[in-house]
Amino acid sequence: MDMATASGASLAAVTMQLEAEDLAAAWRELCHWDPMLPPGTEPPMAARMVRAVADGLSRPQPLGWGPDPVVEGVTEGFVVAVGSLELAVGELVCLRETIRRRLEQLLLMDERQESMDRLTMLIDRAIVMAASHAARQLEHEAMVDPLTGLLNRRALERDLRREFARAERYGTPVGLMMVDADGLKLVNDSEGHLAGDSLLRSLATALTDVLRTADTAYRVGGDEFVVVLPGADRDVAELVAARVLGAGAPLFSWGVATYPDEAGSVETLIDLADRRLFEQRRAHGRGRTFAPAPADGLGKD
């Protein structure tokens, strides 16, 4: 970029900063006319986005051709506020057209190409950020149980393989506790499914409230939960169960198993804990109880 072009681009960027509110209004108007967007589309944070892009246009090479921290920072909030990948992309395309038209008015013909290329790159990177955010959101939704907010079975299988690899590397055990909420069907039948959902959420809360930082709880079925306890043997796993009961959780039954001492794979570990849960229930009935573990019996760290 020669000095004249750089001077023209910088002046145009300053002008657009000062005109941010007017350009935001022009952006909204263009969105209203875009047939690919719903009627009445209103880009959020419009003036902030305009200022960020104008700021990005003022940056010289080599930074000017790489990721722009200002634009990317504002775009992240913009994408979250829009809440839809399709809408975000459509609105960003309209923003590019709005600023392109203004650059044509502000710059001489021989000054435009560099700024137009820069504008295209800035908006393209913003669109990539929108797509990345949507992908992360989809991944999150695919791994999380919507009722309790706990991770689901897909996440459990992923995390157990990671914990197995860590256990093999450091020679430490992995404890697993299968948990089954007691009386869910009775509650659903007598009080309704909203009451049953409340029971499940209460158990999920009790589990997460007492677990150590490294431990993770999952909901893997209707009334079935799993707790993964890195570094825990069977005694520690049983102490966790006691601690959950002591936290006032709804009655539940459980079974524990450990890797690698008792099971050598994800499938056999889950199966063994599940069989022990069944055996415990058959021997003692649902909701076996005992005194909570001493406060210093299981740390939270």
C-alpha positions in Angstrom: 0.0 0.0 0.0 1.5 3.3 -1.1 1.4 6.4 1.1 -1.5 8.0 -0.7 -3.6 4.9 -0.5 -2.8 4.4 3.2 -3.7 8.1 3.9 -7.0 7.7 2.0 -7.9 4.4 3.8 -7.0 5.9 7.2 -9.2 9.0 6.5 -12.0 6.8 5.4 -11.8 4.7 8.5 -11.8 7.8 10.8 -14.8 9.1 8.9 -16.7 5.8 9.3 -15.9 5.8 13.0 -17.6 9.2 13.3 -20.5 8.1 11.2 -21.0 4.8 13.1 -24.6 5.5 14.1 -25.6 6.6 10.6 -23.9 3.5 9.1 -25.6 1.3 11.6 -29.0 2.7 10.5 -28.0 2.1 6.9 -27.0 -1.5 7.8 -30.4 -2.1 9.5 -32.2 -0.7 6.5 -30.3 -2.9 4.1 -31.2 -5.9 6.3 -34.9 -5.0 6.1 -34.7 -5.1 2.3 -32.6 -8.3 2.1 -35.0 -11.1 0.9 -32.8 -13.8 2.6 -33.5 -12.2 6.0 -36.7 -12.2 8.0 -38.7 -9.0 7.9 -37.8 -6.5 10.6 -34.3 -8.0 11.1 -32.4 -5.8 13.5 -28.6 -6.4 13.8 -27.6 -6.2 17.5 -24.6 -4.1 18.6 -24.8 -2.4 15.2 -22.8 0.7 15.9 -20.1 -1.3 17.8 -19.7 -3.6 14.9 -19.4 -0.7 12.4 -16.7 0.9 14.6 -14.8 -2.4 14.9 -14.7 -2.9 11.2 -13.7 0.7 10.6 -10.9 0.3 13.1 -9.8 -2.9 11.3 -9.8 -1.1 8.0 -7.3 1.4 9.4 -4.7 -1.3 10.3 -1.7 -1.5 7.9 0.0 -4.7 6.8 1.1 -7.2 8.0 -1.5 -7.0 10.8 -4.1 -5.8 8.4 -4.1 -9.1 6.6 -4.2 -11.3 9.7 -6.8 -11.9 12.4 -8.0 -8.6 13.8 -8.4 -8.7 17.6 -10.8 -5.8 17.8 -13.1 -7.1 15.1 -13.0 -10.7 16.5 -13.7 -9.5 20.0 -16.8 -7.6 19.1 -18.0 -10.3 16.6 -18.1 -12.9 19.4 -20.6 -10.8 21.3 -22.5 -10.0 18.1 -22.9 -13.7 17.2 -24.1 -14.6 20.7 -26.6 -11.8 20.6 -28.0 -12.9 17.2 -28.3 -16.5 18.4 -28.6 -18.0 14.9 -25.8 -18.8 12.4 -28.0 -18.2 9.4 -29.1 -14.7 10.7 -25.5 -13.8 11.7 -24.1 -14.6 8.3 -26.9 -12.8 6.5 -26.5 -9.7 8.7 -22.7 -9.7 8.2 -23.1 -9.9 4.4 -25.4 -6.8 4.7 -22.7 -5.1 6.8 -20.1 -5.7 4.2 -22.3 -4.2 1.5 -23.1 -1.2 3.7 -19.5 -0.4 4.3 -18.5 -1.2 0.7 -20.9 1.5 -0.6 -19.6 4.0 1.9 -16.0 3.2 0.9 -16.9 3.9 -2.8 -18.0 7.3 -1.7 -15.0 8.1 0.4 -12.1 6.7 -1.7 -10.8 7.5 -5.1 -10.9 4.7 -7.7 -7.2 3.9 -7.3 -7.4 3.8 -3.5 -10.3 1.4 -3.2 -9.0 -2.1 -4.0 -6.8 -2.4 -1.0 -9.6 -1.4 1.4 -12.1 -3.5 -0.4 -9.9 -6.6 -0.1 -9.3 -5.8 3.6 -13.1 -5.4 4.1 -13.8 -8.8 2.5 -11.2 -10.4 4.7 -12.6 -8.8 7.9 -16.1 -9.9 7.2 -15.0 -13.4 6.0 -13.2 -13.9 9.3 -16.3 -12.7 11.2 -18.4 -15.3 9.3 -15.9 -18.0 10.2 -16.2 -17.0 13.8 -20.0 -17.2 13.6 -19.7 -20.7 12.1 -17.2 -21.8 14.8 -19.5 -20.5 17.5 -22.4 -22.4 16.0 -20.3 -25.6 15.8 -19.3 -25.3 19.5 -22.9 -24.8 20.5 -24.0 -27.9 18.5 -21.2 -29.9 20.1 -22.3 -28.7 23.6 -25.9 -29.5 22.9 -24.9 -33.0 21.7 -23.1 -33.7 24.9 -25.4 -32.2 27.5 -28.6 -33.5 29.0 -31.1 -30.6 28.7 -33.2 -31.5 31.8 -30.4 -31.7 34.4 -27.5 -29.8 32.6 -25.3 -32.8 33.2 -23.2 -34.4 30.5 -24.8 -37.3 28.7 -23.8 -40.8 27.6 -21.9 -39.7 24.6 -19.8 -37.4 26.7 -19.3 -40.3 29.3 -17.9 -42.6 26.7 -15.6 -39.9 25.4 -14.4 -38.9 28.9 -13.9 -42.5 30.1 -11.5 -43.2 27.3 -9.6 -40.1 28.2 -9.4 -41.1 31.8 -8.3 -44.6 30.9 -5.4 -43.2 28.9 -4.5 -41.0 31.8 -4.7 -43.9 34.3 -2.4 -46.0 32.1 0.1 -43.2 31.9 0.2 -42.4 35.6 -0.7 -45.8 37.1 -3.7 -44.5 39.0 -7.3 -46.0 39.2 -10.5 -44.7 37.8 -13.6 -45.2 39.9 -17.1 -45.3 38.4 -20.4 -45.1 40.3 -23.7 -46.0 38.7 -26.6 -44.2 40.4 -30.3 -45.0 40.0 -32.9 -42.6 41.3 -35.4 -44.5 43.5 -39.2 -44.1 43.0 -39.2 -42.0 39.8 -42.0 -44.0 38.2 -44.1 -43.7 41.4 -43.6 -40.0 41.5 -44.4 -39.6 37.8 -47.6 -41.7 38.2 -48.8 -40.1 41.4 -47.6 -36.5 41.1 -46.9 -36.0 37.4 -43.9 -35.7 35.2 -43.0 -32.2 36.4 -42.5 -33.6 39.9 -40.4 -36.5 38.4 -38.3 -34.0 36.5 -37.8 -32.0 39.8 -36.6 -35.2 41.5 -34.0 -35.8 38.8 -32.8 -32.3 38.9 -32.5 -32.5 42.7 -30.4 -35.6 42.4 -28.2 -34.0 39.7 -27.7 -31.0 42.0 -26.7 -33.1 44.9 -24.2 -35.0 42.8 -22.5 -31.9 41.5 -22.5 -30.1 44.8 -20.4 -32.7 46.6 -18.0 -34.0 43.9 -14.4 -33.1 43.9 -13.1 -30.8 41.1 -11.8 -33.7 39.0 -15.1 -35.7 39.3 -17.9 -35.5 36.8 -21.5 -36.6 36.9 -23.5 -37.7 33.8 -27.2 -38.5 33.2 -27.2 -41.6 30.9 -30.9 -42.6 30.9 -34.3 -41.9 32.4 -33.4 -42.3 36.1 -29.8 -43.4 35.6 -26.7 -41.4 36.4 -23.0 -42.1 36.3 -20.2 -40.5 38.3 -16.6 -40.8 37.1 -14.0 -40.5 39.9 -10.4 -40.1 38.6 -7.9 -41.5 41.0 -10.6 -43.2 43.2 -10.7 -46.8 44.4 -13.8 -48.6 45.6 -13.6 -47.2 49.1 -13.4 -43.6 47.9 -16.3 -44.3 45.5 -18.4 -45.6 48.4 -17.5 -42.5 50.4 -18.8 -40.3 47.5 -22.2 -42.1 47.7 -22.3 -41.5 51.4 -21.5 -37.9 50.9 -24.3 -37.4 48.3 -26.8 -39.0 50.7 -25.5 -36.7 53.4 -26.2 -33.7 51.1 -29.9 -34.4 51.2 -30.2 -36.0 47.8 -33.4 -37.9 46.9 -33.1 -41.6 47.7 -31.0 -43.5 45.2 -29.3 -46.9 44.7 -25.8 -47.3 43.5 -23.0 -49.7 42.5 -19.3 -48.9 42.1 -16.4 -50.4 40.1 -12.8 -49.4 39.3 -10.4 -49.6 36.4 -8.0 -51.3 35.9 -8.3 -53.5 39.0 -11.8 -54.8 38.4 -12.5 -54.0 34.7 -10.4 -53.6 31.6 -12.6 -51.6 29.3 -15.3 -48.9 29.3 -18.0 -51.5 28.6 -16.9 -53.9 31.3 -16.5 -51.1 33.9 -20.0 -49.8 33.3 -21.4 -53.3 33.2 -19.8 -54.3 36.5 -21.0 -51.1 38.3 -24.5 -51.7 36.9 -24.5 -55.3 38.1 -23.4 -54.2 41.6 -26.2 -51.6 41.7 -28.7 -54.4 40.9 -27.2 -56.7 43.5 -27.3 -53.9 46.1 -30.9 -53.2 45.3 -31.9 -56.9 45.4 -30.1 -57.4 48.8 -31.1 -54.2 50.6 -34.0 -52.7 48.6 -34.1 -49.3 47.1 -32.5 -46.4 48.9 -29.9 -48.1 51.0 -28.7 -45.6 53.6 -25.8 -45.2 56.0 -24.1 -42.5 58.0 -22.5 -39.8 55.9 -18.7 -39.9 55.5 -16.7 -37.8 58.0 -15.9 -34.3 56.7 -12.3 -35.2 56.3 -12.9 -38.6 54.7 -13.1 -37.2 51.2 -11.7 -33.9 50.1 -13.1 -31.6 47.4 -9.7 -31.0 45.8 
